[in-house]
Amino acid sequence: MNVLLLVCFFLATSPLQSFALDDDDKQDQQPQKFTQHGRIKLSLELQKSSGLQTAKVNPSTYQAEFIAQGKAINIQPLLALRNRYQLVSAEKINIQAKLTQVEQNFNRQKELYNNGVTSKRNLQEQDALWQSYQAQLAASDFQNNAIINEANILWGENLTEWALAKKPSELNTLLSQQDKLIQITLPNNKHLPEAIKTIYVAPSGDRSKAQTAQFVSIATQSEIASQGESYYFRTAAKNILAGMNVMTWVPESTTHISGAQFPKSALIWYMNQAFVYQKTSTDVFIRRPLLHFTLLADGSYLSEALNPEDEIVIQGAQMLLSEEFKGQIPSEDDD
């Protein structure tokens, strides 16, 4: 009798049935989210409802650059030198013509004098006039050389050649506003590689809106209070006017860096460190640090840490970061 009562009591209090129910409930209610440091597992349903989007990164190349200040130059002082040079040159042509005529008269008077036809006084007058025009011609040459030297000192050899009619077609692009003259000054510790003939310039400082500028020459003076090297470039950018301060991006070298390109929306920050979330399986995302990455002209980024075909989160990365750290905070029930 006592044994029968014990068996009945054991069956009434046995937890086997409740364990079986708990297991069934767990099978019917699989967890939709699981987090641990640097890793988050999110069901497809939650990914869809949260608007999470992913994409594979594309291989890309980048040319390392540094920033330099610049200014659009008013070329009016250069044109003033050009006008002076042209006036002196025109006067020189006039003097040369007169000198040729006087020289002919002098030679004729000299022949007449030798034949006893004219007086010595007439010969001396023609000689004095000839020497006078020779002096005027020498003075014109001196003025022209002085203007050339002044232009070289102020503007450099290339722009001097453009302005003083040796290469008028080059200057005409500046006169017609087809091109604008830009002077850039490099940071003290930077140099312009000899092979670099193209830089990028924008008045807004927005790299994605920068346009190309072509090398003209070394500048002989700086428009900016800096001790760095200074150069002239010309650009066809229509939104740059004389007197504007501009930002320029100067290639470090002709070498290009290879990596993977990804949109700005994929980048997140935590504790002053940049990260992206990489999708490693259907429902698992790994937070990857990016120690080095570069802003590209179109506003996207390039990183050597990512490999082409890596799939990363491009929409919802910040939400994943929040969910990751939310899952690591113990609930009140755990206390």
Phi and psi in degrees as GROMACS dihedral restraints (atoms count N, CA, C in turn):
[ dihedral_restraints ]
;  ai    aj    ak    al  type     phi  dphi    fc
    3     4     5     6     1   -63.9    20    10
    4     5     6     7     1   -36.3    20    10
    6     7     8     9     1   -67.0    20    10
    7     8     9    10     1   -41.1    20    10
    9    10    11    12     1   -62.7    20    10
   10    11    12    13     1   -42.0    20    10
   12    13    14    15     1   -63.4    20    10
   13    14    15    16     1   -38.2    20    10
   15    16    17    18     1   -66.2    20    10
   16    17    18    19     1   -39.9    20    10
   18    19    20    21     1   -65.1    20    10
   19    20    21    22     1   -43.1    20    10
   21    22    23    24     1   -62.9    20    10
   22    23    24    25     1   -40.8    20    10
   24    25    26    27     1   -63.9    20    10
   25    26    27    28     1   -40.5    20    10
   27    28    29    30     1   -63.5    20    10
   28    29    30    31     1   -42.4    20    10
   30    31    32    33     1   -66.2    20    10
   31    32    33    34     1   -36.3    20    10
   33    34    35    36     1   -68.6    20    10
   34    35    36    37     1   -30.8    20    10
   36    37    38    39     1  -104.4    20    10
   37    38    39    40     1     3.4    20    10
   39    40    41    42     1   -67.2    20    10
   40    41    42    43     1   134.1    20    10
   42    43    44    45     1   -89.1    20    10
   43    44    45    46     1     5.5    20    10
   45    46    47    48     1   -60.1    20    10
   46    47    48    49     1   -42.5    20    10
   48    49    50    51     1   -64.6    20    10
   49    50    51    52     1   -41.9    20    10
   51    52    53    54     1   -67.1    20    10
   52    53    54    55     1   -35.8    20    10
   54    55    56    57     1   -61.9    20    10
   55    56    57    58     1   -42.0    20    10
   57    58    59    60     1   -63.5    20    10
   58    59    60    61     1   -39.0    20    10
   60    61    62    63     1   -67.2    20    10
   61    62    63    64     1   -40.7    20    10
   63    64    65    66     1   -61.5    20    10
   64    65    66    67     1   -40.4    20    10
   66    67    68    69     1   -64.9    20    10
   67    68    69    70     1   -40.6    20    10
   69    70    71    72     1   -63.6    20    10
   70    71    72    73     1   -41.4    20    10
   72    73    74    75     1   -62.5    20    10
   73    74    75    76     1   -39.6    20    10
   75    76    77    78     1   -66.5    20    10
   76    77    78    79     1   -35.8    20    10
   78    79    80    81     1   -69.1    20    10
   79    80    81    82     1   -34.3    20    10
   81    82    83    84     1   -78.3    20    10
   82    83    84    85     1   -21.7    20    10
   84    85    86    87     1  -123.2    20    10
   85    86    87    88     1    70.4    20    10
   87    88    89    90     1   -66.7    20    10
   88    89    90    91     1   141.0    20    10
   90    91    92    93     1   -63.9    20    10
   91    92    93    94     1   136.2    20    10
   93    94    95    96     1   -91.1    20    10
   94    95    96    97     1   -13.5    20    10
   96    97    98    99     1  -145.1    20    10
   97    98    99   100     1   137.3    20    10
   99   100   101   102     1  -142.3    20    10
  100   101   102   103     1   133.7    20    10
  102   103   104   105     1  -130.6    20    10
  103   104   105   106     1   147.8    20    10
  105   106   107   108     1  -150.2    20    10
  106   107   108   109     1   173.1    20    10
  108   109   110   111     1   -59.2    20    10
  109   110   111   112     1   119.3    20    10
  111   112   113   114     1    79.4    20    10
  112   113   114   115     1     2.8    20    10
  114   115   116   117     1  -145.0    20    10
  115   116   117   118     1   136.5    20    10
  117   118   119   120     1  -139.8    20    10
  118   119   120   121     1   136.1    20    10
  120   121   122   123     1  -110.1    20    10
  121   122   123   124     1   124.7    20    10
  123   124   125   126     1  -133.5    20    10
  124   125   126   127     1   127.3    20    10
  126   127   128   129     1   -64.8    20    10
  127   128   129   130     1   160.2    20    10
  129   130   131   132     1   -61.9    20    10
  130   131   132   133     1   -33.9    20    10
  132   133   134   135     1   -63.9    20    10
  133   134   135   136     1   -44.8    20    10
  135   136   137   138     1   -68.6    20    10
  136   137   138   139     1   -36.2    20    10
  138   139   140   141     1   -60.5    20    10
  139   140   141   142     1   -43.2    20    10
  141   142   143   144     1   -69.9    20    10
  142   143   144   145     1   -44.3    20    10
  144   145   146   147     1   -69.1    20    10
  145   146   147   148     1   -27.6    20    10
  147   148   149   150     1   -87.8    20    10
  148   149   150   151     1    -4.6    20    10
  150   151   152   153     1    77.3    20    10
  151   152   153   154     1    21.4    20    10
  153   154   155   156     1   -66.5    20    10
  154   155   156   157     1   133.2    20    10
  156   157   158   159     1  -130.7    20    10
  157   158   159   160     1   142.6    20    10
  159   160   161   162     1  -128.1    20    10
  160   161   162   163     1   162.2    20    10
  162   163   164   165     1  -157.6    20    10
  163   164   165   166     1   153.4    20    10
  165   166   167   168     1   -82.4    20    10
  166   167   168   169     1   138.1    20    10
  168   169   170   171     1   -76.0    20    10
  169   170   171   172     1   151.7    20    10
  171   172   173   174     1  -104.1    20    10
  172   173   174   175     1   141.6    20    10
  174   175   176   177     1   -66.5    20    10
  175   176   177   178     1   143.7    20    10
  177   178   179   180     1  -154.9    20    10
  178   179   180   181     1   168.0    20    10
  180   181   182   183     1  -126.4    20    10
  181   182   183   184     1   156.8    20    10
  183   184   185   186     1  -144.9    20    10
  184   185   186   187     1   141.9    20    10
  186   187   188   189     1  -104.3    20    10
  187   188   189   190     1   118.2    20    10
  189   190   191   192     1   -59.0    20    10
  190   191   192   193     1   138.6    20    10
  192   193   194   195     1  -133.2    20    10
  193   194   195   196     1   161.7    20    10
  195   196   197   198     1  -131.5    20    10
  196   197   198   199     1   159.5    20    10
  198   199   200   201     1   -95.5    20    10
  199   200   201   202     1   138.8    20    10
  201   202   203   204     1  -135.1    20    10
  202   203   204   205     1   147.7    20    10
  204   205   206   207     1   -80.0    20    10
  205   206   207   208     1   151.4    20    10
  207   208   209   210     1  -148.5    20    10
  208   209   210   211     1   171.2    20    10
  210   211   212   213     1  -149.5    20    10
  211   212   213   214     1   139.0    20    10
  213   214   215   216     1   -78.8    20    10
  214   215   216   217     1   125.0    20    10
  216   217   218   219     1   -93.8    20    10
  217   218   219   220     1   135.6    20    10
  219   220   221   222     1   -79.0    20    10
  220   221   222   223     1   120.3    20    10
  222   223   224   225     1   -90.8    20    10
  223   224   225   226     1     9.7    20    10
  225   226   227   228     1   -56.7    20    10
  226   227   228   229     1   -43.4    20    10
  228   229   230   231     1   -60.7    20    10
  229   230   231   232     1   -34.0    20    10
  231   232   233   234     1   -67.9    20    10
  232   233   234   235     1   -39.4    20    10
  234   235   236   237     1   -66.7    20    10
  235   236   237   238     1   -34.5    20    10
  237   238   239   240     1   -63.1    20    10
  238   239   240   241     1   -41.5    20    10
  240   241   242   243     1   -64.0    20    10
  241   242   243   244     1   -39.5    20    10
  243   244   245   246     1   -61.7    20    10
  244   245   246   247     1   -42.8    20    10
  246   247   248   249     1   -64.1    20    10
  247   248   249   250     1   -42.9    20    10
  249   250   251   252     1   -60.8    20    10
  250   251   252   253     1   -43.2    20    10
  252   253   254   255     1   -63.1    20    10
  253   254   255   256     1   -42.5    20    10
  255   256   257   258     1   -67.0    20    10
  256   257   258   259     1   -38.3    20    10
  258   259   260   261     1   -64.8    20    10
  259   260   261   262     1   -45.4    20    10
  261   262   263   264     1   -65.2    20    10
  262   263   264   265     1   -38.1    20    10
  264   265   266   267     1   -65.3    20    10
  265   266   267   268     1   -39.2    20    10
  267   268   269   270     1   -65.8    20    10
  268   269   270   271     1   -41.9    20    10
  270   271   272   273     1   -65.4    20    10
  271   272   273   274     1   -36.0    20    10
  273   274   275   276     1   -63.4    20    10
  274   275   276   277     1   -40.3    20    10
  276   277   278   279     1   -62.6    20    10
  277   278   279   280     1   -41.0    20    10
  279   280   281   282     1   -64.2    20    10
  280   281   282   283     1   -44.5    20    10
  282   283   284   285     1   -64.5    20    10
  283   284   285   286     1   -40.7    20    10
  285   286   287   288     1   -61.8    20    10
  286   287   288   289     1   -39.3    20    10
  288   289   290   291     1   -65.9    20    10
  289   290   291   292     1   -43.2    20    10
  291   292   293   294     1   -66.1    20    10
  292   293   294   295     1   -39.3    20    10
  294   295   296   297     1   -62.0    20    10
  295   296   297   298     1   -40.6    20    10
  297   298   299   300     1   -61.9    20    10
  298   299   300   301     1   -41.5    20    10
  300   301   302   303     1   -67.5    20    10
  301   302   303   304     1   -44.2    20    10
  303   304   305   306     1   -64.9    20    10
  304   305   306   307     1   -38.1    20    10
  306   307   308   309     1   -63.4    20    10
  307   308   309   310     1   -38.2    20    10
  309   310   311   312     1   -65.9    20    10
  310   311   312   313     1   -41.7    20    10
  312   313   314   315     1   -64.7    20    10
  313   314   315   316     1   -40.4    20    10
  315   316   317   318     1   -62.7    20    10
  316   317   318   319     1   -44.9    20    10
  318   319   320   321     1   -63.4    20    10
  319   320   321   322     1   -37.1    20    10
  321   322   323   324     1   -67.7    20    10
  322   323   324   325     1   -44.3    20    10
  324   325   326   327     1   -62.9    20    10
  325   326   327   328     1   -37.2    20    10
  327   328   329   330     1   -64.7    20    10
  328   329   330   331     1   -40.3    20    10
  330   331   332   333     1   -67.6    20    10
  331   332   333   334     1   -40.5    20    10
  333   334   335   336     1   -65.4    20    10
  334   335   336   337     1   -39.4    20    10
  336   337   338   339     1   -64.9    20    10
  337   338   339   340     1   -42.7    20    10
  339   340   341   342     1   -63.3    20    10
  340   341   342   343     1   -27.9    20    10
  342   343   344   345     1   -92.5    20    10
  343   344   345   346     1     3.6    20    10
  345   346   347   348     1    73.3    20    10
  346   347   348   349     1    23.1    20    10
  348   349   350   351     1   -92.2    20    10
  349   350   351   352     1   -33.0    20    10
  351   352   353   354     1  -123.0    20    10
  352   353   354   355     1   167.0    20    10
  354   355   356   357     1   -85.1    20    10
  355   356   357   358     1   163.2    20    10
  357   358   359   360     1   -67.3    20    10
  358   359   360   361     1   -31.0    20    10
  360   361   362   363     1   -62.5    20    10
  361   362   363   364     1   -43.3    20    10
  363   364   365   366     1   -62.2    20    10
  364   365   366   367     1   -38.6    20    10
  366   367   368   369     1   -64.9    20    10
  367   368   369   370     1   -40.9    20    10
  369   370   371   372     1   -66.7    20    10
  370   371   372   373     1   -36.9    20    10
  372   373   374   375     1   -63.9    20    10
  373   374   375   376     1   -43.1    20    10
  375   376   377   378     1   -66.7    20    10
  376   377   378   379     1   -35.4    20    10
  378   379   380   381     1   -66.0    20    10
  379   380   381   382     1   -42.9    20    10
  381   382   383   384     1   -64.2    20    10
  382   383   384   385     1   -41.1    20    10
  384   385   386   387     1   -65.5    20    10
  385   386   387   388     1   -40.4    20    10
  387   388   389   390     1   -62.7    20    10
  388   389   390   391     1   -43.7    20    10
  390   391   392   393     1   -65.7    20    10
  391   392   393   394     1   -34.2    20    10
  393   394   395   396     1   -62.9    20    10
  394   395   396   397     1   -45.5    20    10
  396   397   398   399     1   -69.9    20    10
  397   398   399   400     1   -32.2    20    10
  399   400   401   402     1   -62.7    20    10
  400   401   402   403     1   -40.1    20    10
  402   403   404   405     1   -65.7    20    10
  403   404   405   406     1   -41.5    20    10
  405   406   407   408     1   -63.7    20    10
  406   407   408   409     1   -38.5    20    10
  408   409   410   411     1   -65.5    20    10
  409   410   411   412     1   -41.8    20    10
  411   412   413   414     1   -63.5    20    10
  412   413   414   415     1   -37.7    20    10
  414   415   416   417     1   -65.5    20    10
  415   416   417   418     1   -38.6    20    10
  417   418   419   420     1   -63.5    20    10
  418   419   420   421     1   -42.9    20    10
  420   421   422   423     1   -61.0    20    10
  421   422   423   424     1   -40.9    20    10
  423   424   425   426     1   -63.1    20    10
  424   425   426   427     1   -43.9    20    10
  426   427   428   429     1   -63.5    20    10
  427   428   429   430     1   -43.1    20    10
  429   430   431   432     1   -62.0    20    10
  430   431   432   433     1   -44.8    20    10
  432   433   434   435     1   -63.4    20    10
  433   434   435   436     1   -36.7    20    10
  435   436   437   438     1   -64.7    20    10
  436   437   438   439     1   -41.1    20    10
  438   439   440   441     1   -66.1    20    10
  439   440   441   442     1   -41.3    20    10
  441   442   443   444     1   -61.7    20    10
  442   443   444   445     1   -44.8    20    10
  444   445   446   447     1   -63.4    20    10
  445   446   447   448     1   -41.8    20    10
  447   448   449   450     1   -62.9    20    10
  448   449   450   451     1   -43.3    20    10
  450   451   452   453     1   -64.3    20    10
  451   452   453   454     1   -41.0    20    10
  453   454   455   456     1   -62.0    20    10
  454   455   456   457     1   -40.5    20    10
  456   457   458   459     1   -66.7    20    10
  457   458   459   460     1   -41.8    20    10
  459   460   461   462     1   -84.0    20    10
  460   461   462   463     1   -33.5    20    10
  462   463   464   465     1  -124.8    20    10
  463   464   465   466     1   -13.2    20    10
  465   466   467   468     1    90.1    20    10
  466   467   468   469     1   166.3    20    10
  468   469   470   471     1   -66.2    20    10
  469   470   471   472     1   -43.8    20    10
  471   472   473   474     1   -62.8    20    10
  472   473   474   475     1   -50.9    20    10
  474   475   476   477     1   -66.4    20    10
  475   476   477   478     1   -31.3    20    10
  477   478   479   480     1   -63.5    20    10
  478   479   480   481     1   -41.8    20    10
  480   481   482   483     1   -64.4    20    10
  481   482   483   484     1   -39.4    20    10
  483   484   485   486     1   -61.4    20    10
  484   485   486   487     1   -44.9    20    10
  486   487   488   489     1   -75.7    20    10
  487   488   489   490     1   -33.3    20    10
  489   490   491   492     1   -95.5    20    10
  490   491   492   493     1    36.4    20    10
  492   493   494   495     1    72.7    20    10
  493   494   495   496     1     3.7    20    10
  495   496   497   498     1   -78.4    20    10
  496   497   498   499     1   -29.5    20    10
  498   499   500   501     1  -136.2    20    10
  499   500   501   502     1    65.7    20    10
  501   502   503   504     1   -63.6    20    10
  502   503   504   505     1   -28.9    20    10
  504   505   506   507     1   -64.4    20    10
  505   506   507   508     1   -33.8    20    10
  507   508   509   510     1   -66.7    20    10
  508   509   510   511     1   -43.1    20    10
  510   511   512   513     1   -68.6    20    10
  511   512   513   514     1   -31.9    20    10
  513   514   515   516     1   -61.4    20    10
  514   515   516   517     1   -30.7    20    10
  516   517   518   519     1   -67.0    20    10
  517   518   519   520     1   -29.4    20    10
  519   520   521   522     1   -78.1    20    10
  520   521   522   523     1   -40.0    20    10
  522   523   524   525     1   -65.1    20    10
  523   524   525   526     1   -35.8    20    10
  525   526   527   528     1   -83.6    20    10
  526   527   528   529     1    -0.2    20    10
  528   529   530   531     1    66.6    20    10
  529   530   531   532     1    12.7    20    10
  531   532   533   534     1   -65.1    20    10
  532   533   534   535     1   -38.6    20    10
  534   535   536   537     1  -121.4    20    10
  535   536   537   538     1   154.8    20    10
  537   538   539   540     1  -119.0    20    10
  538   539   540   541     1   145.3    20    10
  540   541   542   543     1   -90.1    20    10
  541   542   543   544     1   125.6    20    10
  543   544   545   546     1  -116.1    20    10
  544   545   546   547     1   133.6    20    10
  546   547   548   549     1  -111.4    20    10
  547   548   549   550     1   126.0    20    10
  549   550   551   552     1  -114.3    20    10
  550   551   552   553     1   149.9    20    10
  552   553   554   555     1  -125.5    20    10
  553   554   555   556     1   122.5    20    10
  555   556   557   558     1   -78.9    20    10
  556   557   558   559     1   154.8    20    10
  558   559   560   561     1   -57.1    20    10
  559   560   561   562     1   156.1    20    10
  561   562   563   564     1   -56.6    20    10
  562   563   564   565     1   -33.7    20    10
  564   565   566   567     1   -96.5    20    10
  565   566   567   568     1    11.7    20    10
  567   568   569   570     1  -114.8    20    10
  568   569   570   571     1   154.9    20    10
  570   571   572   573     1  -136.1    20    10
  571   572   573   574     1   152.0    20    10
  573   574   575   576     1   -89.7    20    10
  574   575   576   577     1   114.9    20    10
  576   577   578   579     1   -59.8    20    10
  577   578   579   580     1   142.6    20    10
  579   580   581   582     1   -60.0    20    10
  580   581   582   583     1   -32.1    20    10
  582   583   584   585     1   -78.6    20    10
  583   584   585   586     1   -12.3    20    10
  585   586   587   588     1   -84.3    20    10
  586   587   588   589     1   116.6    20    10
  588   589   590   591     1  -117.7    20    10
  589   590   591   592     1    -5.8    20    10
  591   592   593   594     1  -129.1    20    10
  592   593   594   595     1   132.7    20    10
  594   595   596   597     1  -126.1    20    10
  595   596   597   598     1  -177.0    20    10
  597   598   599   600     1  -127.7    20    10
  598   599   600   601     1   138.9    20    10
  600   601   602   603     1  -138.1    20    10
  601   602   603   604     1   144.0    20    10
  603   604   605   606     1  -152.9    20    10
  604   605   606   607     1   140.1    20    10
  606   607   608   609     1   -75.0    20    10
  607   608   609   610     1   -20.7    20    10
  609   610   611   612     1   -90.6    20    10
  610   611   612   613     1   -14.5    20    10
  612   613   614   615     1    82.5    20    10
  613   614   615   616     1     5.7    20    10
  615   616   617   618     1   -91.4    20    10
  616   617   618   619     1   109.7    20    10
  618   619   620   621     1   -60.5    20    10
  619   620   621   622     1   -33.2    20    10
  621   622   623   624     1   -68.2    20    10
  622   623   624   625     1   -16.5    20    10
  624   625   626   627     1  -106.4    20    10
  625   626   627   628     1     7.8    20    10
  627   628   629   630     1   -71.8    20    10
  628   629   630   631     1   147.7    20    10
  630   631   632   633     1  -120.2    20    10
  631   632   633   634     1   162.0    20    10
  633   634   635   636     1   -74.1    20    10
  634   635   636   637     1   153.4    20    10
  636   637   638   639     1  -138.0    20    10
  637   638   639   640     1   140.7    20    10
  639   640   641   642     1  -105.2    20    10
  640   641   642   643     1   143.9    20    10
  642   643   644   645     1   -64.2    20    10
  643   644   645   646     1   137.8    20    10
  645   646   647   648     1  -113.4    20    10
  646   647   648   649     1   -57.8    20    10
  648   649   650   651     1  -172.6    20    10
  649   650   651   652     1   171.8    20    10
  651   652   653   654     1   -73.1    20    10
  652   653   654   655     1   137.5    20    10
  654   655   656   657     1   -84.5    20    10
  655   656   657   658     1   145.3    20    10
  657   658   659   660     1   -94.9    20    10
  658   659   660   661     1    -9.5    20    10
  660   661   662   663     1  -151.1    20    10
  661   662   663   664     1   159.5    20    10
  663   664   665   666     1  -109.2    20    10
  664   665   666   667     1   141.1    20    10
  666   667   668   669     1   -91.3    20    10
  667   668   669   670     1    -7.3    20    10
  669   670   671   672     1  -120.3    20    10
  670   671   672   673     1   142.4    20    10
  672   673   674   675     1   -73.8    20    10
  673   674   675   676     1    79.8    20    10
  675   676   677   678     1  -149.0    20    10
  676   677   678   679     1   154.8    20    10
  678   679   680   681     1   -96.3    20    10
  679   680   681   682     1     5.1    20    10
  681   682   683   684     1   -81.0    20    10
  682   683   684   685     1   172.0    20    10
  684   685   686   687     1   -65.0    20    10
  685   686   687   688     1   149.8    20    10
  687   688   689   690     1  -129.8    20    10
  688   689   690   691     1   141.5    20    10
  690   691   692   693     1  -141.0    20    10
  691   692   693   694     1   155.9    20    10
  693   694   695   696     1  -101.8    20    10
  694   695   696   697     1   136.7    20    10
  696   697   698   699     1  -132.2    20    10
  697   698   699   700     1   161.1    20    10
  699   700   701   702     1  -125.2    20    10
  700   701   702   703     1   143.4    20    10
  702   703   704   705     1  -136.5    20    10
  703   704   705   706     1   150.4    20    10
  705   706   707   708     1   -94.2    20    10
  706   707   708   709     1     9.1    20    10
  708   709   710   711     1   -58.6    20    10
  709   710   711   712     1   125.4    20    10
  711   712   713   714     1   -81.4    20    10
  712   713   714   715     1   -18.0    20    10
  714   715   716   717     1   -93.3    20    10
  715   716   717   718     1    15.3    20    10
  717   718   719   720     1  -113.6    20    10
  718   719   720   721     1   127.8    20    10
  720   721   722   723     1  -119.0    20    10
  721   722   723   724     1   157.2    20    10
  723   724   725   726     1   -56.6    20    10
  724   725   726   727     1   134.3    20    10
  726   727   728   729     1    95.9    20    10
  727   728   729   730     1   -14.5    20    10
  729   730   731   732     1   -71.0    20    10
  730   731   732   733     1   140.0    20    10
  732   733   734   735     1   -82.7    20    10
  733   734   735   736     1   137.0    20    10
  735   736   737   738     1  -130.3    20    10
  736   737   738   739     1   160.8    20    10
  738   739   740   741     1  -107.0    20    10
  739   740   741   742     1   137.9    20    10
  741   742   743   744     1  -125.6    20    10
  742   743   744   745     1   151.0    20    10
  744   745   746   747     1  -118.6    20    10
  745   746   747   748     1   118.8    20    10
  747   748   749   750     1  -111.0    20    10
  748   749   750   751     1   123.2    20    10
  750   751   752   753     1   -59.9    20    10
  751   752   753   754     1   138.3    20    10
  753   754   755   756     1   -69.6    20    10
  754   755   756   757     1   -36.5    20    10
  756   757   758   759     1  -164.0    20    10
  757   758   759   760     1  -175.3    20    10
  759   760   761   762     1   -86.1    20    10
  760   761   762   763     1    -2.2    20    10
  762   763   764   765     1   -76.2    20    10
  763   764   765   766     1   139.1    20    10
  765   766   767   768     1  -109.4    20    10
  766   767   768   769     1   142.6    20    10
  768   769   770   771     1   -97.6    20    10
  769   770   771   772     1   134.4    20    10
  771   772   773   774     1  -100.3    20    10
  772   773   774   775     1   147.6    20    10
  774   775   776   777     1  -175.3    20    10
  775   776   777   778     1  -159.1    20    10
  777   778   779   780     1  -117.4    20    10
  778   779   780   781     1   138.7    20    10
  780   781   782   783     1   -99.6    20    10
  781   782   783   784     1   138.1    20    10
  783   784   785   786     1  -146.1    20    10
  784   785   786   787     1   155.8    20    10
  786   787   788   789     1   -75.2    20    10
  787   788   789   790     1   159.8    20    10
  789   790   791   792     1   -60.5    20    10
  790   791   792   793     1   -32.8    20    10
  792   793   794   795     1   -65.1    20    10
  793   794   795   796     1   -17.1    20    10
  795   796   797   798     1   -80.7    20    10
  796   797   798   799     1   -18.5    20    10
  798   799   800   801     1   -85.5    20    10
  799   800   801   802     1   131.8    20    10
  801   802   803   804     1  -128.2    20    10
  802   803   804   805     1   160.3    20    10
  804   805   806   807     1  -124.3    20    10
  805   806   807   808     1   138.5    20    10
  807   808   809   810     1  -149.1    20    10
  808   809   810   811     1   125.4    20    10
  810   811   812   813     1    53.7    20    10
  811   812   813   814     1    44.2    20    10
  813   814   815   816     1    62.3    20    10
  814   815   816   817     1    23.9    20    10
  816   817   818   819     1  -124.3    20    10
  817   818   819   820     1   138.1    20    10
  819   820   821   822     1   -88.3    20    10
  820   821   822   823     1   143.4    20    10
  822   823   824   825     1  -141.5    20    10
  823   824   825   826     1   161.6    20    10
  825   826   827   828     1  -133.1    20    10
  826   827   828   829     1   156.6    20    10
  828   829   830   831     1   -99.3    20    10
  829   830   831   832     1   124.6    20    10
  831   832   833   834     1  -102.6    20    10
  832   833   834   835     1   133.8    20    10
  834   835   836   837     1   -86.3    20    10
  835   836   837   838     1   115.3    20    10
  837   838   839   840     1  -101.6    20    10
  838   839   840   841     1   -16.7    20    10
  840   841   842   843     1  -154.1    20    10
  841   842   843   844     1  -172.5    20    10
  843   844   845   846     1   -57.1    20    10
  844   845   846   847     1   -36.9    20    10
  846   847   848   849     1  -132.0    20    10
  847   848   849   850     1    15.3    20    10
  849   850   851   852     1  -118.2    20    10
  850   851   852   853     1   134.5    20    10
  852   853   854   855     1  -128.0    20    10
  853   854   855   856     1   132.9    20    10
  855   856   857   858     1  -112.5    20    10
  856   857   858   859     1   132.0    20    10
  858   859   860   861     1   -84.3    20    10
  859   860   861   862     1   119.2    20    10
  861   862   863   864     1  -111.6    20    10
  862   863   864   865     1   128.9    20    10
  864   865   866   867     1   -75.3    20    10
  865   866   867   868     1   145.3    20    10
  867   868   869   870     1  -118.5    20    10
  868   869   870   871     1   103.3    20    10
  870   871   872   873     1   -75.2    20    10
  871   872   873   874     1   -32.6    20    10
  873   874   875   876     1  -134.5    20    10
  874   875   876   877     1   129.7    20    10
  876   877   878   879     1  -154.0    20    10
  877   878   879   880     1   159.0    20    10
  879   880   881   882     1  -130.5    20    10
  880   881   882   883     1   136.1    20    10
  882   883   884   885     1   -78.0    20    10
  883   884   885   886     1   127.0    20    10
  885   886   887   888     1   -95.4    20    10
  886   887   888   889     1   170.8    20    10
  888   889   890   891     1   -61.8    20    10
  889   890   891   892     1   -32.0    20    10
  891   892   893   894     1   -88.0    20    10
  892   893   894   895     1     6.4    20    10
  894   895   896   897     1    93.7    20    10
  895   896   897   898     1    -6.2    20    10
  897   898   899   900     1   -87.1    20    10
  898   899   900   901     1  -178.4    20    10
  900   901   902   903     1  -123.3    20    10
  901   902   903   904     1   159.2    20    10
  903   904   905   906     1  -130.4    20    10
  904   905   906   907     1   134.1    20    10
  906   907   908   909     1  -136.3    20    10
  907   908   909   910     1   138.3    20    10
  909   910   911   912     1   -79.7    20    10
  910   911   912   913     1   -11.7    20    10
  912   913   914   915     1   -76.6    20    10
  913   914   915   916     1   -21.1    20    10
  915   916   917   918     1   -98.5    20    10
  916   917   918   919     1   147.4    20    10
  918   919   920   921     1  -105.2    20    10
  919   920   921   922     1   145.0    20    10
  921   922   923   924     1   -52.9    20    10
  922   923   924   925     1   141.5    20    10
  924   925   926   927     1    81.6    20    10
  925   926   927   928     1    -4.8    20    10
  927   928   929   930     1   -62.7    20    10
  928   929   930   931     1   135.4    20    10
  930   931   932   933     1  -100.3    20    10
  931   932   933   934     1   120.7    20    10
  933   934   935   936     1  -124.0    20    10
  934   935   936   937     1   162.2    20    10
  936   937   938   939     1   -79.1    20    10
  937   938   939   940     1   123.2    20    10
  939   940   941   942     1  -108.3    20    10
  940   941   942   943     1   -10.6    20    10
  942   943   944   945     1  -144.3    20    10
  943   944   945   946     1   117.3    20    10
  945   946   947   948     1   104.9    20    10
  946   947   948   949     1    10.8    20    10
  948   949   950   951     1   -64.3    20    10
  949   950   951   952     1   -38.8    20    10
  951   952   953   954     1   -64.6    20    10
  952   953   954   955     1   -36.1    20    10
  954   955   956   957     1   -63.9    20    10
  955   956   957   958     1   -40.7    20    10
  957   958   959   960     1   -62.4    20    10
  958   959   960   961     1   -40.5    20    10
  960   961   962   963     1   -61.7    20    10
  961   962   963   964     1   -43.7    20    10
  963   964   965   966     1   -62.8    20    10
  964   965   966   967     1   -44.2    20    10
  966   967   968   969     1   -65.7    20    10
  967   968   969   970     1   -37.5    20    10
  969   970   971   972     1   -60.4    20    10
  970   971   972   973     1   -46.0    20    10
  972   973   974   975     1   -83.0    20    10
  973   974   975   976     1   -23.9    20    10
  975   976   977   978     1   -65.1    20    10
  976   977   978   979     1   -38.5    20    10
  978   979   980   981     1   -69.4    20    10
  979   980   981   982     1   -16.1    20    10
  981   982   983   984     1   -93.7    20    10
  982   983   984   985     1    -5.2    20    10
  984   985   986   987     1   -85.8    20    10
  985   986   987   988     1   120.6    20    10
  987   988   989   990     1   -65.6    20    10
  988   989   990   991     1   141.2    20    10
  990   991   992   993     1   -80.7    20    10
  991   992   993   994     1   169.4    20    10
  993   994   995   996     1   -66.5    20    10
  994   995   996   997     1   -28.5    20    10
  996   997   998   999     1   -67.5    20    10
  997   998   999  1000     1   -23.4    20    10
  999  1000  1001  1002     1   -77.7    20    10
 1000  1001  1002  1003     1   -14.2    20    10
